């Protein structure tokens, strides 16, 4: 099994950028659906969590105490969803893409170092949990809620296969196993 290395983490994140761009391109043509989040809210949610991780990584890089994930995750999510209730898909997708770029830039600067984020123990693990698995889980859920169980299952299978290929530790894969 391959080791979980810097180039592999970068490759996962670059691939995720492409997946999100494809998702947004398809979502532009979706009709409203009575359940679940809209594609715009989904992308805004991803962006908000990337912002949270970015801010924590910046704190760590400066030797400051790391704020980490919010204590009240449900409250954080509810507040973010309310704040973004009228966001456009384009604005949300742009924000999510910008934050992914920020995180990749920080990754290039910080490298893999100890860092606690949920079950992640390093900056690399935190990045993959936050910006690869988390996003894919929500995209798969989006398709499942719209009745495309096959596509949702395919996203999970592809994600887990890629994580196994790069030797991602359980602290990363446990988010979706």
C-alpha positions as CSV (number, residue, x, y, z in Angstrom):
1,X,0.0,0.0,0.0
2,X,1.2,3.5,-0.8
3,X,2.0,5.9,2.0
4,X,-0.1,9.0,2.5
5,X,2.3,11.6,1.1
6,X,2.3,15.3,0.1
7,X,2.0,14.8,-3.6
8,X,-0.9,12.3,-3.1
9,X,-2.8,14.7,-0.9
10,X,-2.3,17.5,-3.4
11,X,-3.5,15.2,-6.2
12,X,-6.7,14.3,-4.2
13,X,-7.4,18.0,-3.7
14,X,-6.8,18.9,-7.3
15,X,-9.1,16.1,-8.4
16,X,-11.7,17.3,-5.9
17,X,-11.6,20.8,-7.5
18,X,-12.5,19.1,-10.9
19,X,-15.3,17.1,-9.3
20,X,-16.8,20.2,-7.7
21,X,-16.6,22.1,-11.0
22,X,-18.5,19.3,-12.8
23,X,-21.0,19.1,-10.0
24,X,-21.7,22.9,-10.2
25,X,-21.9,22.7,-14.0
26,X,-24.6,20.0,-13.8
27,X,-26.4,21.7,-10.9
28,X,-26.9,24.8,-12.9
29,X,-29.6,22.9,-14.8
30,X,-31.3,21.2,-11.8
31,X,-34.8,22.1,-10.9
32,X,-35.7,22.9,-7.3
33,X,-36.1,19.8,-5.1
34,X,-38.3,19.5,-2.0
35,X,-35.7,17.8,0.2
36,X,-32.2,18.5,1.2
37,X,-30.0,21.5,0.4
38,X,-29.8,23.2,-2.9
39,X,-26.5,22.9,-4.7
40,X,-25.8,26.5,-3.8
41,X,-26.3,25.8,0.0
42,X,-24.2,22.7,-0.3
43,X,-21.3,24.6,-1.9
44,X,-21.7,27.4,0.7
45,X,-21.5,24.8,3.4
46,X,-18.3,23.4,2.0
47,X,-16.9,26.9,1.7
48,X,-17.7,27.7,5.3
49,X,-16.0,24.6,6.6
50,X,-13.0,25.3,4.4
51,X,-12.8,28.8,5.8
52,X,-12.9,27.4,9.4
53,X,-10.0,25.0,8.6
54,X,-8.1,27.7,6.8
55,X,-8.4,30.0,9.8
56,X,-7.2,27.2,12.1
57,X,-4.2,26.4,9.9
58,X,-3.3,30.1,9.8
59,X,-3.4,30.2,13.6
60,X,-1.2,27.1,13.8
61,X,1.3,28.5,11.4
62,X,1.6,31.6,13.6
63,X,2.0,29.6,16.7
64,X,-1.3,30.8,18.1
65,X,-3.9,28.7,19.9
66,X,-5.9,26.9,17.3
67,X,-9.7,27.6,17.4
68,X,-10.4,24.3,15.7
69,X,-13.9,23.0,14.8
70,X,-16.7,24.7,16.5
71,X,-18.0,23.2,19.8
72,X,-21.6,23.3,18.6
73,X,-21.4,21.9,15.0
74,X,-25.1,21.8,14.5
75,X,-25.4,25.5,15.7
76,X,-22.5,26.5,13.4
77,X,-24.1,24.7,10.4
78,X,-27.5,26.2,11.1
79,X,-26.1,29.7,11.4
80,X,-24.1,29.3,8.1
81,X,-27.1,27.9,6.3
82,X,-29.3,30.8,7.4
83,X,-26.7,33.3,6.4
84,X,-26.4,31.7,3.0
85,X,-30.1,31.1,2.3
86,X,-30.2,33.3,-0.7
87,X,-26.6,32.7,-2.0
88,X,-26.3,32.0,-5.7
89,X,-24.7,28.8,-6.9
90,X,-22.0,30.8,-8.7
91,X,-21.1,32.8,-5.6
92,X,-21.0,29.7,-3.4
93,X,-19.0,27.7,-5.9
94,X,-16.5,30.6,-6.3
95,X,-16.1,30.8,-2.5
96,X,-15.6,27.1,-2.1
97,X,-13.1,27.1,-4.9
98,X,-11.2,30.1,-3.5
99,X,-11.0,28.5,-0.1
100,X,-9.8,25.2,-1.6
101,X,-7.0,27.2,-3.3
102,X,-6.2,28.9,0.0
103,X,-5.9,25.6,1.7
104,X,-3.7,24.2,-1.1
105,X,-1.5,27.2,-0.8
106,X,-1.3,26.8,3.0
107,X,-0.5,23.1,2.5
108,X,2.4,24.0,0.2
109,X,3.7,26.3,2.9
110,X,3.0,24.3,6.0
111,X,3.5,20.8,4.8
112,X,2.4,17.8,6.9
113,X,2.8,18.5,10.6
114,X,0.9,17.6,13.8
115,X,-2.5,19.2,13.8
116,X,-5.7,18.1,15.6
117,X,-9.0,18.4,13.6
118,X,-11.7,16.0,14.7
119,X,-10.0,12.6,14.3
120,X,-7.2,14.0,12.1
121,X,-3.8,14.1,13.6
122,X,-1.9,16.0,10.9
123,X,-2.5,18.9,8.6
124,X,-2.7,16.5,5.6
125,X,-5.3,14.4,7.3
126,X,-7.3,17.5,8.2
127,X,-7.2,18.7,4.6
128,X,-8.4,15.4,3.2
129,X,-11.1,15.1,5.8
130,X,-12.3,18.7,5.3
131,X,-11.9,19.3,1.6
132,X,-12.0,15.9,0.0
133,X,-14.2,13.5,2.0
134,X,-16.6,16.1,3.5
135,X,-17.4,17.6,0.2
136,X,-17.8,14.3,-1.5
137,X,-20.1,13.0,1.2
138,X,-22.4,16.0,0.7
139,X,-22.3,15.7,-3.1
140,X,-23.2,12.0,-2.8
141,X,-26.0,12.9,-0.4
142,X,-27.3,15.5,-2.9
143,X,-27.6,12.9,-5.6
144,X,-29.2,10.3,-3.2
145,X,-31.8,12.8,-2.1
146,X,-32.7,13.4,-5.7
147,X,-33.2,9.7,-6.3
148,X,-29.8,8.9,-8.0
149,X,-28.7,6.2,-5.5
150,X,-26.3,4.7,-8.1
151,X,-24.4,7.9,-8.6
152,X,-24.3,8.5,-4.8
153,X,-22.9,5.0,-4.3
154,X,-20.4,5.5,-7.1
155,X,-19.0,8.6,-5.5
156,X,-18.5,6.8,-2.2
157,X,-16.9,3.8,-3.9
158,X,-14.6,6.0,-5.9
159,X,-13.7,8.1,-2.9
160,X,-12.9,5.1,-0.7
161,X,-10.9,3.5,-3.5
162,X,-8.8,6.6,-3.9
163,X,-8.2,6.9,-0.2
164,X,-7.1,3.2,0.0
165,X,-4.8,3.8,-3.0
166,X,-3.0,6.6,-1.3
167,X,-2.8,4.8,2.1
168,X,-5.1,7.2,4.0
169,X,-5.2,6.3,7.7
170,X,-8.4,5.4,9.5
171,X,-8.4,8.9,11.1
172,X,-9.3,10.1,7.6
173,X,-11.4,7.2,6.2
174,X,-13.5,6.8,9.4
175,X,-15.5,9.9,8.3
176,X,-17.1,7.8,5.6
177,X,-16.6,4.1,6.2
